[in-house]
Amino acid sequence: MKYNIIIYLLEFKMDKIDKKSIDYDQIVEETLRLVVKKSLELVNEEGLPGDHHFYISFDSKNNGVKVPSELKAGEDDEIKIILQHQFWDLIIDDEKFSVVLSFNGKKKNISVPFNSITSFSDPSVGFSLQFKKDFQPEKTNKEEKILSNKFNENKKQKFNAEIFSLDAFRSKKED
């Protein structure tokens, strides 16, 4: 009887083996950012009621932030905008919002990813949120599947099984 041993070399990452725990900070951070998104959506649909107005601060160095160069000219990486009377073309999607604001009498378009926001407030009602800087939202299932597929493709390319026969190492017994 021939005995074959298949030797597989597998790559494991210890952080994947450990038990996962619930990251409540991540959940809360993502949920509070949804408050900003929902508030902007309401304003986009119905306008700002009464004395409501928003102060939104964000990290100008964050990927995806698009602001006029004169706003980035300061030493501070944080920029604060106010949405009150003079704003136009507010557009909100899952990852960012964009709006046209007036700077020195000139209308300029800005785009702000939600993960770049450092604070959001509505002083008319005393509401304020502070966010962690350099926040990265959890990857969506679609993103996870893409990364998983890429990892599996790489693993297949690296994965070479070799079959060894142990017969050469066995002593020959005569029955």
BABA-572253 format. One line per 8 residues: number of its first residue (from 1); their letters; for each residue x, y, z of N, C-alpha, C. Coordinates in steps of 0.02 Angstrom, whole numbers. Each point is the difference from the previous one (the first is absolute). Layout:
NUM) A) X:Y:Z:X:Y:Z:X:Y:Z ~ ...
This chain:
1) MKYNIIIY) 43:-58:0:-43:58:0:45:61:0 ~ -17:46:-42:40:61:-3:-30:52:46 ~ 45:33:34:-22:54:43:26:66:-30 ~ -44:45:-11:20:65:-26:-17:54:53 ~ 45:43:7:-12:56:46:-3:63:-42 ~ -52:36:8:-7:64:-35:19:55:50 ~ 49:38:-18:23:53:45:-25:67:-27 ~ -39:33:39:-26:65:-18:33:53:44
9) LLEFKMDK) 21:53:-31:26:56:38:-54:53:2 ~ -26:13:59:-55:48:8:25:62:37 ~ -26:56:-18:17:62:34:-57:18:48 ~ 16:6:64:-48:20:49:22:66:30 ~ -48:41:14:15:61:37:-31:-8:69 ~ 41:10:50:-23:-13:69:-61:42:18 ~ -5:61:-26:-57:42:18:-65:-28:-28 ~ 4:-42:-51:-60:-32:-27:-20:-60:42
17) IDKKSIDY) 48:-30:34:-14:-59:40:-30:19:67 ~ 23:55:29:-26:22:64:-75:12:-4 ~ -33:-8:57:-71:16:3:-10:74:-14 ~ -50:14:-39:-16:71:-13:-44:25:57 ~ 10:63:16:-44:31:50:-40:54:-33 ~ -52:22:31:-43:52:-27:34:67:11 ~ 11:37:-53:32:65:4:-54:54:7 ~ -19:12:63:-54:48:12:19:71:-20
25) DQIVEETL) 62:19:9:22:66:-21:-12:10:-75 ~ 16:-50:-39:-10:3:-72:-74:7:-17 ~ -42:-39:33:-72:2:-12:-28:69:16 ~ 19:27:57:-25:66:21:24:54:-48 ~ 63:-3:-19:28:50:-46:-37:0:-67 ~ -11:-59:-28:-37:-6:-63:-71:26:7 ~ -32:-17:55:-70:20:11:-6:75:7 ~ 46:31:37:-2:73:9:12:37:-66
33) RLVVKKSL) 42:-29:-42:11:30:-66:-64:-4:-42 ~ -41:-51:12:-65:-5:-34:-47:56:22 ~ 9:25:61:-40:58:24:15:61:-44 ~ 64:10:-15:20:56:-44:-32:-10:-69 ~ 7:-59:-27:-27:-14:-67:-75:11:-1 ~ -36:-26:48:-73:6:3:-20:74:8 ~ 36:37:41:-15:72:9:8:37:-66 ~ 53:-15:-37:11:33:-64:-54:-20:-51
41) ELVNEEGL) -21:-64:2:-53:-22:-45:-66:37:15 ~ -15:9:64:-61:36:18:2:72:-24 ~ 57:33:8:9:68:-23:-6:4:-76 ~ 27:-50:-33:-3:-2:-73:-72:-6:-25 ~ -41:-38:37:-69:-10:-20:-45:58:20 ~ 10:28:60:-47:48:28:29:69:14 ~ 65:8:-6:32:63:18:13:3:75 ~ 37:51:21:15:9:72:-59:34:34
49) PGDHHFYI) -31:-33:48:-57:32:35:23:50:53 ~ -38:52:9:13:48:54:71:27:1 ~ 31:-2:59:68:25:9:53:-54:-7 ~ -19:-58:-22:49:-54:-6:55:19:-49 ~ 61:-19:17:58:6:-45:53:-48:25 ~ 43:-21:-46:49:-52:16:71:27:-5 ~ 40:-17:49:73:10:-3:29:-70:-12 ~ 37:-7:-53:30:-65:-16:75:10:-8
57) SFDSKNNG) 38:-33:43:74:3:-4:24:-66:-29 ~ 53:4:-41:26:-61:-30:75:8:-12 ~ 32:-57:-8:72:-3:-12:13:8:-74 ~ 31:55:-19:10:15:-72:51:-46:-32 ~ 40:-36:40:51:-46:-27:-29:-69:-14 ~ -61:-12:20:-31:-66:-10:-10:-13:-75 ~ 10:-63:-20:-12:-19:-70:-72:14:-19 ~ -10:29:-58:-67:13:-24:-26:70:14
65) VKVPSELK) 33:37:44:-21:69:14:19:44:-60 ~ -48:37:-25:13:46:-55:-24:69:20 ~ 47:45:10:-15:69:19:43:47:-42 ~ -21:62:-7:41:49:-36:68:8:35 ~ 51:10:-40:69:4:27:7:56:52 ~ -37:55:-7:7:54:48:-24:-20:70 ~ -43:-51:5:-21:-24:66:54:-43:32 ~ 41:-33:-40:53:-42:26:63:40:17
73) AGEDDEIK) 0:65:-14:60:42:8:21:8:72 ~ -45:-8:48:17:10:70:45:-55:27 ~ 25:11:61:44:-48:32:-39:-60:27 ~ -62:12:19:-40:-53:30:-29:-46:-54 ~ 1:-65:12:-28:-48:-47:-76:-4:5 ~ -28:27:54:-72:-4:11:-33:62:-30 ~ -54:-12:-36:-39:54:-31:-71:-4:29 ~ -28:58:15:-69:3:25:-43:38:-51
81) IILQHQFW) -56:-30:-19:-47:33:-44:-66:10:38 ~ -39:47:-24:-65:14:31:-53:-6:-54 ~ -49:-41:13:-58:-5:-45:-57:38:34 ~ -17:58:-28:-54:39:29:-42:33:-54 ~ 21:58:-24:-41:36:-49:24:-9:-72 ~ 65:0:-10:27:0:-68:36:-65:-16 ~ -38:-49:-20:28:-62:-26:-46:-27:-53 ~ 28:-34:-49:-37:-24:-58:23:-70:-18
89) DLIIDDEK) -42:-34:-38:17:-65:-30:28:-50:50 ~ -35:-8:55:20:-50:49:-16:-70:-27 ~ 51:-41:-5:-7:-68:-25:30:-48:52 ~ -39:-51:18:22:-48:51:-1:-69:-30 ~ 55:-38:9:-1:-71:-17:24:-40:61 ~ 12:-63:-8:17:-43:57:66:18:33 ~ 47:28:-38:67:11:27:18:73:11 ~ -37:47:-31:20:70:3:-59:46:-13
97) FSVVLSFN) 12:65:11:-47:50:-23:39:53:-38 ~ -33:33:-46:30:56:-34:-49:57:1 ~ 27:61:-1:-42:59:5:37:59:-32 ~ -37:48:-25:29:61:-26:-8:53:54 ~ 56:32:19:-1:53:50:31:63:-30 ~ -16:56:30:27:64:-23:61:19:43 ~ 58:10:-33:61:22:33:22:65:-34 ~ 1:54:40:18:66:-27:-41:18:-62
105) GKKKNISV) -65:-16:3:-45:17:-54:3:-46:-60 ~ 41:-52:2:5:-47:-55:-25:-68:22 ~ -42:-30:-43:-26:-67:16:52:-53:-16 ~ 11:-43:50:49:-54:-6:-31:-66:23 ~ 15:-53:-37:-24:-66:17:49:-35:47 ~ -27:-31:51:42:-41:45:-31:-69:6 ~ 42:-49:14:-23:-68:10:33:-27:63 ~ -40:-28:45:25:-22:65:-23:-72:15
113) PFNSITSF) 47:-47:2:-18:-68:21:-21:0:73 ~ -50:-40:16:-24:-2:69:55:-22:49 ~ 46:-42:-23:52:-23:46:54:53:13 ~ -4:57:-34:48:54:14:-28:51:50 ~ -64:-5:16:-32:48:46:27:-10:70 ~ 21:56:31:25:-3:69:-50:27:51 ~ -46:44:-23:-54:23:44:-59:24:-41 ~ -59:-5:31:-62:22:-30:-41:32:55
121) SDPSVGFS) -26:59:-13:-42:30:52:-56:42:-31 ~ -53:7:37:-55:45:-15:-10:43:62 ~ 34:58:2:-2:43:59:-69:25:19 ~ -46:1:-48:-67:26:14:-38:-43:51 ~ 19:-64:5:-32:-45:48:50:-30:49 ~ 62:23:-2:51:-26:46:21:-71:-13 ~ -2:-21:-63:18:-68:-17:70:-1:-30 ~ 42:-48:23:68:-4:-25:27:-71:4
129) LQFKKDFQ) 38:-19:-51:33:-65:-2:74:10:-14 ~ 42:-39:33:72:-1:-13:17:-70:-26 ~ 44:-2:-50:18:-64:-30:75:-12:6 ~ 19:-64:-5:70:-19:1:31:21:-66 ~ 62:25:4:36:17:-60:28:-65:-30 ~ 8:-2:-65:26:-58:-36:-46:-61:8 ~ -64:12:2:-49:-54:6:-6:-37:-67 ~ 2:-66:2:-11:-40:-59:-60:-45:12
137) PEKTNKEE) -53:9:-39:-59:-42:11:15:-73:-15 ~ -40:-44:30:7:-72:-14:-14:-11:-75 ~ 34:-47:-28:-9:-15:-70:-69:-31:-10 ~ -31:17:-56:-65:-29:-15:9:-73:-21 ~ -54:-37:0:4:-70:-20:28:-7:-71 ~ -18:46:-45:25:-2:-68:76:9:-1 ~ 25:50:38:72:11:4:35:-60:29 ~ -30:-30:53:30:-59:31:4:-58:-49
145) KILSNKFN) -53:-9:-40:0:-55:-49:54:11:-53 ~ 8:62:-23:52:16:-49:69:-15:29 ~ 12:24:61:65:-13:32:11:-75:11 ~ -52:-35:21:5:-72:12:15:-36:-65 ~ -34:19:-54:13:-32:-64:72:12:-23 ~ 25:62:9:69:15:-19:49:-42:42 ~ -14:-6:66:43:-39:44:0:-73:-22 ~ -60:-27:-16:-5:-70:-20:36:-12:-67
153) ENKKQKFN) -4:49:-46:35:-7:-64:75:-1:12 ~ 24:45:43:72:2:16:21:-65:33 ~ -43:-25:45:16:-62:36:5:-58:-50 ~ -46:-1:-49:2:-53:-50:63:3:-42 ~ 21:61:-15:61:8:-40:61:-23:39 ~ 2:13:65:57:-18:42:-3:-73:21 ~ -59:-30:-3:-12:-66:28:20:-53:-51 ~ 52:-35:16:22:-57:-42:4:-61:45
161) AEIFSLDA) -39:-49:-16:2:-62:39:50:-47:-32 ~ 37:-34:42:47:-50:-25:-19:-67:31 ~ 4:-50:-40:-17:-67:23:65:-39:6 ~ 9:-28:59:60:-40:12:-22:-71:15 ~ 35:-45:-29:-13:-70:15:50:-21:54 ~ -25:-32:51:42:-23:55:30:-69:-14 ~ -19:-29:-55:24:-67:-16:76:-2:-3 ~ 30:52:-25:74:1:-6:34:-3:68
169) FRSKKED) -35:20:52:30:3:67:-18:-61:42 ~ -41:-42:-25:-22:-60:38:50:-57:-11 ~ 7:-38:52:42:-60:-9:-42:-52:-35 ~ 30:-36:-43:-37:-49:-38:-6:-63:42 ~ -63:-18:13:-13:-60:38:-25:-53:-48 ~ 24:-57:9:-23:-56:-40:-54:-36:40 ~ -58:-8:-29:-53:-34:36:0:-74:-13
